[in-house]
Amino acid sequence: MERRGFTIVELLIVIVVIAILAAITIVAYNGIQNQAKSAALRSDLANASRAIEVAHVNSGVTQYPVTLPDTVSPSENVGLSLSEAGTSYCINAQTLTEPIERFYYSPSSGMASGTCPGAVIAGTERGMPSNVVNDTGFSDTTTNTNGWYFGRGGGSLAGATRDGQAGDPFPNRKVLVITNTTNANVTWAYLHGPPVRHTEIAAGQTYDVSYWVRRTAGTFTDTIGYIGAQNGSATDTSIPTVTSGGLVPSTTWTQMRRTTTATANGNSSHLLYLPMSSAMARNHNFTLEFQGFSITPN
């Protein structure tokens, strides 16, 4: 009896069927993995929220804790942090492996996909990279290397602070106040912040960059851009500043936020830097207020 083998068409059909089954299996597996990641994020957020509520009750004060309680421990490959949220709290959770997923929780908005609108509070990170901006409470407002001040040709001006209050983005945090007096010799101007945690800035890494600003006095009709990290003479940059696409500071708080990529590794000369309008500093008196400076790896 003659034995008959498979034809090319039959073999192709078998291969196609196997490929379809493999694709279905991979899609199903990836879906299960993503569901597991989401479940871990939601579970960690719920656990962290309960721990914060317990700590709040035990503290006997109105203000919620601004650090995660010691009992909070994220799941494997999950990072947690707290963001500024006024007198309340907002918890971030994200996966540490690709594909990255992010969820957040606050009492006012509940649980949602994405990140908290406020800046990450330095030192609250668990298992994840931190905000590389130092001194977000503006403890040093002198015109030295570590200070927050208005750098400009014709004489730099020291910054000042006031306590946060109702209506500020973060009522429980200090507000940085920059006041300009006109000077005909101004040819350049910028907001100077303290040295950043440069060892945490890596070339090619993407960063979420943000701050809040408003004008409280005087005239400022030019646009204000986005913060970056570079040396004081603006000749060596790791996180580029951006002047285009900015806004004219109004009398209401506005968040300036973007995602950018580091062009070089950070180094010890890099500080927080925000280009400002030399024409405004030369020709107008004004007062600007700032809060919530944040440069956080995505």
Contacts in CASP RR format, 6 or more apart in sequence:
PFRMAT RR
TARGET T0000
AUTHOR 0000-0000-0000
METHOD contacts of the structure
MODEL  1
MERRGFTIVELLIVIVVIAILAAITIVAYNGIQNQAKSAALRSDLANASR
AIEVAHVNSGVTQYPVTLPDTVSPSENVGLSLSEAGTSYCINAQTLTEPI
ERFYYSPSSGMASGTCPGAVIAGTERGMPSNVVNDTGFSDTTTNTNGWYF
GRGGGSLAGATRDGQAGDPFPNRKVLVITNTTNANVTWAYLHGPPVRHTE
IAAGQTYDVSYWVRRTAGTFTDTIGYIGAQNGSATDTSIPTVTSGGLVPS
TTWTQMRRTTTATANGNSSHLLYLPMSSAMARNHNFTLEFQGFSITPN
6 14 0 8 1.000
34 99 0 8 1.000
34 101 0 8 1.000
37 95 0 8 1.000
37 101 0 8 1.000
38 101 0 8 1.000
38 103 0 8 1.000
40 75 0 8 1.000
40 77 0 8 1.000
40 78 0 8 1.000
40 95 0 8 1.000
41 78 0 8 1.000
41 93 0 8 1.000
41 94 0 8 1.000
41 95 0 8 1.000
41 101 0 8 1.000
41 102 0 8 1.000
41 103 0 8 1.000
42 93 0 8 1.000
42 103 0 8 1.000
42 111 0 8 1.000
43 75 0 8 1.000
44 74 0 8 1.000
44 75 0 8 1.000
44 78 0 8 1.000
44 79 0 8 1.000
44 80 0 8 1.000
44 93 0 8 1.000
45 80 0 8 1.000
45 91 0 8 1.000
45 93 0 8 1.000
45 103 0 8 1.000
45 104 0 8 1.000
45 105 0 8 1.000
45 111 0 8 1.000
46 105 0 8 1.000
46 111 0 8 1.000
47 72 0 8 1.000
48 68 0 8 1.000
48 72 0 8 1.000
48 80 0 8 1.000
48 91 0 8 1.000
48 93 0 8 1.000
48 105 0 8 1.000
49 91 0 8 1.000
49 105 0 8 1.000
49 107 0 8 1.000
51 68 0 8 1.000
51 69 0 8 1.000
51 71 0 8 1.000
51 72 0 8 1.000
52 64 0 8 1.000
52 65 0 8 1.000
52 68 0 8 1.000
52 69 0 8 1.000
52 89 0 8 1.000
52 91 0 8 1.000
54 69 0 8 1.000
55 65 0 8 1.000
55 69 0 8 1.000
56 64 0 8 1.000
56 65 0 8 1.000
59 65 0 8 1.000
62 87 0 8 1.000
63 87 0 8 1.000
63 172 0 8 1.000
64 87 0 8 1.000
64 88 0 8 1.000
64 89 0 8 1.000
65 89 0 8 1.000
66 82 0 8 1.000
66 89 0 8 1.000
66 121 0 8 1.000
66 124 0 8 1.000
66 172 0 8 1.000
67 82 0 8 1.000
67 121 0 8 1.000
67 123 0 8 1.000
67 124 0 8 1.000
68 80 0 8 1.000
68 81 0 8 1.000
68 82 0 8 1.000
68 91 0 8 1.000
68 124 0 8 1.000
68 126 0 8 1.000
72 80 0 8 1.000
72 126 0 8 1.000
73 126 0 8 1.000
74 80 0 8 1.000
74 93 0 8 1.000
74 126 0 8 1.000
74 127 0 8 1.000
77 95 0 8 1.000
77 96 0 8 1.000
77 97 0 8 1.000
78 93 0 8 1.000
78 94 0 8 1.000
78 95 0 8 1.000
78 96 0 8 1.000
78 127 0 8 1.000
79 92 0 8 1.000
79 93 0 8 1.000
79 94 0 8 1.000
79 95 0 8 1.000
79 96 0 8 1.000
79 125 0 8 1.000
79 126 0 8 1.000
79 127 0 8 1.000
79 128 0 8 1.000
80 91 0 8 1.000
80 92 0 8 1.000
80 93 0 8 1.000
80 125 0 8 1.000
80 126 0 8 1.000
80 127 0 8 1.000
80 128 0 8 1.000
81 91 0 8 1.000
81 92 0 8 1.000
81 120 0 8 1.000
81 121 0 8 1.000
81 124 0 8 1.000
81 125 0 8 1.000
81 126 0 8 1.000
81 128 0 8 1.000
81 130 0 8 1.000
82 89 0 8 1.000
82 90 0 8 1.000
82 91 0 8 1.000
82 92 0 8 1.000
82 120 0 8 1.000
82 121 0 8 1.000
82 124 0 8 1.000
83 90 0 8 1.000
83 91 0 8 1.000
83 92 0 8 1.000
83 104 0 8 1.000
83 115 0 8 1.000
83 116 0 8 1.000
83 117 0 8 1.000
83 118 0 8 1.000
83 119 0 8 1.000
83 120 0 8 1.000
83 121 0 8 1.000
84 90 0 8 1.000
84 118 0 8 1.000
84 119 0 8 1.000
84 121 0 8 1.000
84 169 0 8 1.000
84 170 0 8 1.000
84 173 0 8 1.000
84 291 0 8 1.000
84 292 0 8 1.000
85 106 0 8 1.000
85 116 0 8 1.000
85 118 0 8 1.000
85 170 0 8 1.000
86 168 0 8 1.000
86 169 0 8 1.000
86 170 0 8 1.000
86 171 0 8 1.000
86 172 0 8 1.000
86 173 0 8 1.000
87 171 0 8 1.000
87 172 0 8 1.000
88 106 0 8 1.000
88 107 0 8 1.000
88 108 0 8 1.000
89 106 0 8 1.000
89 107 0 8 1.000
90 104 0 8 1.000
90 105 0 8 1.000
90 106 0 8 1.000
90 116 0 8 1.000
90 117 0 8 1.000
90 118 0 8 1.000
91 104 0 8 1.000
91 105 0 8 1.000
91 106 0 8 1.000
91 116 0 8 1.000
92 102 0 8 1.000
92 103 0 8 1.000
92 104 0 8 1.000
92 115 0 8 1.000
92 116 0 8 1.000
92 120 0 8 1.000
93 102 0 8 1.000
93 103 0 8 1.000
93 104 0 8 1.000
93 105 0 8 1.000
94 100 0 8 1.000
94 101 0 8 1.000
94 102 0 8 1.000
94 103 0 8 1.000
94 115 0 8 1.000
94 128 0 8 1.000
95 101 0 8 1.000
95 102 0 8 1.000
96 127 0 8 1.000
96 128 0 8 1.000
100 298 0 8 1.000
101 113 0 8 1.000
102 113 0 8 1.000
102 114 0 8 1.000
102 115 0 8 1.000
103 111 0 8 1.000
103 112 0 8 1.000
103 113 0 8 1.000
103 114 0 8 1.000
104 111 0 8 1.000
104 112 0 8 1.000
104 114 0 8 1.000
104 115 0 8 1.000
104 116 0 8 1.000
105 111 0 8 1.000
105 112 0 8 1.000
106 116 0 8 1.000
115 208 0 8 1.000
117 255 0 8 1.000
118 169 0 8 1.000
118 170 0 8 1.000
118 210 0 8 1.000
118 292 0 8 1.000
118 294 0 8 1.000
119 131 0 8 1.000
119 133 0 8 1.000
119 136 0 8 1.000
119 170 0 8 1.000
119 210 0 8 1.000
119 211 0 8 1.000
119 292 0 8 1.000
119 293 0 8 1.000
119 294 0 8 1.000
119 296 0 8 1.000
120 130 0 8 1.000
120 131 0 8 1.000
120 294 0 8 1.000
120 296 0 8 1.000
121 131 0 8 1.000
121 136 0 8 1.000
122 130 0 8 1.000
122 131 0 8 1.000
122 133 0 8 1.000
122 134 0 8 1.000
122 136 0 8 1.000
123 130 0 8 1.000
125 131 0 8 1.000
129 200 0 8 1.000
129 296 0 8 1.000
129 297 0 8 1.000
130 197 0 8 1.000
130 200 0 8 1.000
130 296 0 8 1.000
131 294 0 8 1.000
131 295 0 8 1.000
131 296 0 8 1.000
132 196 0 8 1.000
132 197 0 8 1.000
132 198 0 8 1.000
132 200 0 8 1.000
132 201 0 8 1.000
132 207 0 8 1.000
132 229 0 8 1.000
132 295 0 8 1.000
132 296 0 8 1.000
132 297 0 8 1.000
133 194 0 8 1.000
133 196 0 8 1.000
133 272 0 8 1.000
133 293 0 8 1.000
133 294 0 8 1.000
133 295 0 8 1.000
134 194 0 8 1.000
134 195 0 8 1.000
134 196 0 8 1.000
134 197 0 8 1.000
135 146 0 8 1.000
135 147 0 8 1.000
135 148 0 8 1.000
135 193 0 8 1.000
135 194 0 8 1.000
136 173 0 8 1.000
136 292 0 8 1.000
136 293 0 8 1.000
136 294 0 8 1.000
137 161 0 8 1.000
137 173 0 8 1.000
137 174 0 8 1.000
138 148 0 8 1.000
138 161 0 8 1.000
138 174 0 8 1.000
138 175 0 8 1.000
138 176 0 8 1.000
140 146 0 8 1.000
140 147 0 8 1.000
140 148 0 8 1.000
140 194 0 8 1.000
141 147 0 8 1.000
141 148 0 8 1.000
141 149 0 8 1.000
141 158 0 8 1.000
141 159 0 8 1.000
141 160 0 8 1.000
141 161 0 8 1.000
141 176 0 8 1.000
142 149 0 8 1.000
142 158 0 8 1.000
143 149 0 8 1.000
143 151 0 8 1.000
143 156 0 8 1.000
143 157 0 8 1.000
143 158 0 8 1.000
143 192 0 8 1.000
145 194 0 8 1.000
145 195 0 8 1.000
145 271 0 8 1.000
146 194 0 8 1.000
146 195 0 8 1.000
147 192 0 8 1.000
147 193 0 8 1.000
147 194 0 8 1.000
148 159 0 8 1.000
148 176 0 8 1.000
148 191 0 8 1.000
148 192 0 8 1.000
148 193 0 8 1.000
148 194 0 8 1.000
149 156 0 8 1.000
149 157 0 8 1.000
149 158 0 8 1.000
149 159 0 8 1.000
149 178 0 8 1.000
149 192 0 8 1.000
149 193 0 8 1.000
150 156 0 8 1.000
150 157 0 8 1.000
150 158 0 8 1.000
150 159 0 8 1.000
150 178 0 8 1.000
150 179 0 8 1.000
150 180 0 8 1.000
150 189 0 8 1.000
150 190 0 8 1.000
150 191 0 8 1.000
150 192 0 8 1.000
150 276 0 8 1.000
150 281 0 8 1.000
151 157 0 8 1.000
151 189 0 8 1.000
151 190 0 8 1.000
151 191 0 8 1.000
151 192 0 8 1.000
152 180 0 8 1.000
152 183 0 8 1.000
152 186 0 8 1.000
152 188 0 8 1.000
152 189 0 8 1.000
152 190 0 8 1.000
152 276 0 8 1.000
152 278 0 8 1.000
152 281 0 8 1.000
153 183 0 8 1.000
153 185 0 8 1.000
153 186 0 8 1.000
153 187 0 8 1.000
153 188 0 8 1.000
153 189 0 8 1.000
153 278 0 8 1.000
154 183 0 8 1.000
154 185 0 8 1.000
154 186 0 8 1.000
155 183 0 8 1.000
155 185 0 8 1.000
156 192 0 8 1.000
157 178 0 8 1.000
157 179 0 8 1.000
157 180 0 8 1.000
157 181 0 8 1.000
159 176 0 8 1.000
159 177 0 8 1.000
159 178 0 8 1.000
159 179 0 8 1.000
160 176 0 8 1.000
160 177 0 8 1.000
160 178 0 8 1.000
160 179 0 8 1.000
161 174 0 8 1.000
161 175 0 8 1.000
161 176 0 8 1.000
161 177 0 8 1.000
162 174 0 8 1.000
162 175 0 8 1.000
162 177 0 8 1.000
163 174 0 8 1.000
163 175 0 8 1.000
164 170 0 8 1.000
164 171 0 8 1.000
164 172 0 8 1.000
164 173 0 8 1.000
164 174 0 8 1.000
164 175 0 8 1.000
165 171 0 8 1.000
167 253 0 8 1.000
168 175 0 8 1.000
168 253 0 8 1.000
168 291 0 8 1.000
169 212 0 8 1.000
169 253 0 8 1.000
169 255 0 8 1.000
169 291 0 8 1.000
169 292 0 8 1.000
170 291 0 8 1.000
170 292 0 8 1.000
173 291 0 8 1.000
173 292 0 8 1.000
174 291 0 8 1.000
175 289 0 8 1.000
175 290 0 8 1.000
175 291 0 8 1.000
176 289 0 8 1.000
176 290 0 8 1.000
176 291 0 8 1.000
177 216 0 8 1.000
177 287 0 8 1.000
177 288 0 8 1.000
177 289 0 8 1.000
178 191 0 8 1.000
178 287 0 8 1.000
178 288 0 8 1.000
178 289 0 8 1.000
178 290 0 8 1.000
179 217 0 8 1.000
179 285 0 8 1.000
179 286 0 8 1.000
179 287 0 8 1.000
180 280 0 8 1.000
180 281 0 8 1.000
180 284 0 8 1.000
180 285 0 8 1.000
180 286 0 8 1.000
180 287 0 8 1.000
181 285 0 8 1.000
182 281 0 8 1.000
182 282 0 8 1.000
182 283 0 8 1.000
182 284 0 8 1.000
182 285 0 8 1.000
183 281 0 8 1.000
183 282 0 8 1.000
184 282 0 8 1.000
185 282 0 8 1.000
186 278 0 8 1.000
186 281 0 8 1.000
186 282 0 8 1.000
187 278 0 8 1.000
187 282 0 8 1.000
188 278 0 8 1.000
189 275 0 8 1.000
189 276 0 8 1.000
189 277 0 8 1.000
189 278 0 8 1.000
189 280 0 8 1.000
189 281 0 8 1.000
190 234 0 8 1.000
190 273 0 8 1.000
190 274 0 8 1.000
190 275 0 8 1.000
190 276 0 8 1.000
191 227 0 8 1.000
191 272 0 8 1.000
191 273 0 8 1.000
191 274 0 8 1.000
191 276 0 8 1.000
191 290 0 8 1.000
192 232 0 8 1.000
192 271 0 8 1.000
192 272 0 8 1.000
192 273 0 8 1.000
193 271 0 8 1.000
193 272 0 8 1.000
193 273 0 8 1.000
194 271 0 8 1.000
194 272 0 8 1.000
195 268 0 8 1.000
195 269 0 8 1.000
195 270 0 8 1.000
195 271 0 8 1.000
196 229 0 8 1.000
196 266 0 8 1.000
196 270 0 8 1.000
196 271 0 8 1.000
196 272 0 8 1.000
196 295 0 8 1.000
198 229 0 8 1.000
198 238 0 8 1.000
198 265 0 8 1.000
198 266 0 8 1.000
198 267 0 8 1.000
198 268 0 8 1.000
198 270 0 8 1.000
199 266 0 8 1.000
200 297 0 8 1.000
201 207 0 8 1.000
201 229 0 8 1.000
201 238 0 8 1.000
201 239 0 8 1.000
201 262 0 8 1.000
201 265 0 8 1.000
201 266 0 8 1.000
201 270 0 8 1.000
201 295 0 8 1.000
202 262 0 8 1.000
202 265 0 8 1.000
202 266 0 8 1.000
203 238 0 8 1.000
203 262 0 8 1.000
203 263 0 8 1.000
203 264 0 8 1.000
203 265 0 8 1.000
204 261 0 8 1.000
204 262 0 8 1.000
204 263 0 8 1.000
205 261 0 8 1.000
205 262 0 8 1.000
205 297 0 8 1.000
205 298 0 8 1.000
206 259 0 8 1.000
206 260 0 8 1.000
206 261 0 8 1.000
206 262 0 8 1.000
206 297 0 8 1.000
206 298 0 8 1.000
207 239 0 8 1.000
207 259 0 8 1.000
207 260 0 8 1.000
207 261 0 8 1.000
207 262 0 8 1.000
207 295 0 8 1.000
207 296 0 8 1.000
207 297 0 8 1.000
207 298 0 8 1.000
208 257 0 8 1.000
208 259 0 8 1.000
208 294 0 8 1.000
208 295 0 8 1.000
208 296 0 8 1.000
208 297 0 8 1.000
208 298 0 8 1.000
209 226 0 8 1.000
209 227 0 8 1.000
209 228 0 8 1.000
209 239 0 8 1.000
209 257 0 8 1.000
209 258 0 8 1.000
209 259 0 8 1.000
209 260 0 8 1.000
209 294 0 8 1.000
209 295 0 8 1.000
210 255 0 8 1.000
210 256 0 8 1.000
210 257 0 8 1.000
210 258 0 8 1.000
210 292 0 8 1.000
210 293 0 8 1.000
210 294 0 8 1.000
211 227 0 8 1.000
211 255 0 8 1.000
211 256 0 8 1.000
211 274 0 8 1.000
211 290 0 8 1.000
211 291 0 8 1.000
211 292 0 8 1.000
211 293 0 8 1.000
211 294 0 8 1.000
212 253 0 8 1.000
212 254 0 8 1.000
212 255 0 8 1.000
212 256 0 8 1.000
212 290 0 8 1.000
212 291 0 8 1.000
212 292 0 8 1.000
213 224 0 8 1.000
213 249 0 8 1.000
213 253 0 8 1.000
213 254 0 8 1.000
213 256 0 8 1.000
213 288 0 8 1.000
213 289 0 8 1.000
213 290 0 8 1.000
214 249 0 8 1.000
214 250 0 8 1.000
214 251 0 8 1.000
214 252 0 8 1.000
214 253 0 8 1.000
214 254 0 8 1.000
214 288 0 8 1.000
214 289 0 8 1.000
215 249 0 8 1.000
215 250 0 8 1.000
215 251 0 8 1.000
215 286 0 8 1.000
215 287 0 8 1.000
215 288 0 8 1.000
215 289 0 8 1.000
216 251 0 8 1.000
216 287 0 8 1.000
216 288 0 8 1.000
216 289 0 8 1.000
217 285 0 8 1.000
217 286 0 8 1.000
217 287 0 8 1.000
218 284 0 8 1.000
218 285 0 8 1.000
218 286 0 8 1.000
218 287 0 8 1.000
219 280 0 8 1.000
219 284 0 8 1.000
219 285 0 8 1.000
219 286 0 8 1.000
220 248 0 8 1.000
220 249 0 8 1.000
220 277 0 8 1.000
220 280 0 8 1.000
220 284 0 8 1.000
220 286 0 8 1.000
220 288 0 8 1.000
221 248 0 8 1.000
221 280 0 8 1.000
221 284 0 8 1.000
222 248 0 8 1.000
222 277 0 8 1.000
222 279 0 8 1.000
222 280 0 8 1.000
223 243 0 8 1.000
223 245 0 8 1.000
223 246 0 8 1.000
223 247 0 8 1.000
223 248 0 8 1.000
223 277 0 8 1.000
224 246 0 8 1.000
224 247 0 8 1.000
224 248 0 8 1.000
224 249 0 8 1.000
224 256 0 8 1.000
224 274 0 8 1.000
224 276 0 8 1.000
224 277 0 8 1.000
224 288 0 8 1.000
225 241 0 8 1.000
225 242 0 8 1.000
225 243 0 8 1.000
225 244 0 8 1.000
225 245 0 8 1.000
225 246 0 8 1.000
225 247 0 8 1.000
225 256 0 8 1.000
225 274 0 8 1.000
225 275 0 8 1.000
226 241 0 8 1.000
226 242 0 8 1.000
226 243 0 8 1.000
226 246 0 8 1.000
226 256 0 8 1.000
226 258 0 8 1.000
226 260 0 8 1.000
226 274 0 8 1.000
227 241 0 8 1.000
227 256 0 8 1.000
227 272 0 8 1.000
227 273 0 8 1.000
227 274 0 8 1.000
227 293 0 8 1.000
227 295 0 8 1.000
228 237 0 8 1.000
228 239 0 8 1.000
228 240 0 8 1.000
228 241 0 8 1.000
228 260 0 8 1.000
228 272 0 8 1.000
228 273 0 8 1.000
228 274 0 8 1.000
228 295 0 8 1.000
229 237 0 8 1.000
229 238 0 8 1.000
229 239 0 8 1.000
229 266 0 8 1.000
229 270 0 8 1.000
229 271 0 8 1.000
229 272 0 8 1.000
229 273 0 8 1.000
229 295 0 8 1.000
230 236 0 8 1.000
230 237 0 8 1.000
230 238 0 8 1.000
230 239 0 8 1.000
230 240 0 8 1.000
230 241 0 8 1.000
230 270 0 8 1.000
230 271 0 8 1.000
230 273 0 8 1.000
231 237 0 8 1.000
231 269 0 8 1.000
231 270 0 8 1.000
231 271 0 8 1.000
232 269 0 8 1.000
232 271 0 8 1.000
232 273 0 8 1.000
234 273 0 8 1.000
236 264 0 8 1.000
236 267 0 8 1.000
236 269 0 8 1.000
236 270 0 8 1.000
237 263 0 8 1.000
237 264 0 8 1.000
237 270 0 8 1.000
238 262 0 8 1.000
238 263 0 8 1.000
238 264 0 8 1.000
238 265 0 8 1.000
238 266 0 8 1.000
238 267 0 8 1.000
238 270 0 8 1.000
239 260 0 8 1.000
239 262 0 8 1.000
239 263 0 8 1.000
239 295 0 8 1.000
240 260 0 8 1.000
240 263 0 8 1.000
241 273 0 8 1.000
241 274 0 8 1.000
241 275 0 8 1.000
242 258 0 8 1.000
242 260 0 8 1.000
243 275 0 8 1.000
246 256 0 8 1.000
247 254 0 8 1.000
247 256 0 8 1.000
249 288 0 8 1.000
253 291 0 8 1.000
259 298 0 8 1.000
272 293 0 8 1.000
272 295 0 8 1.000
280 286 0 8 1.000
END
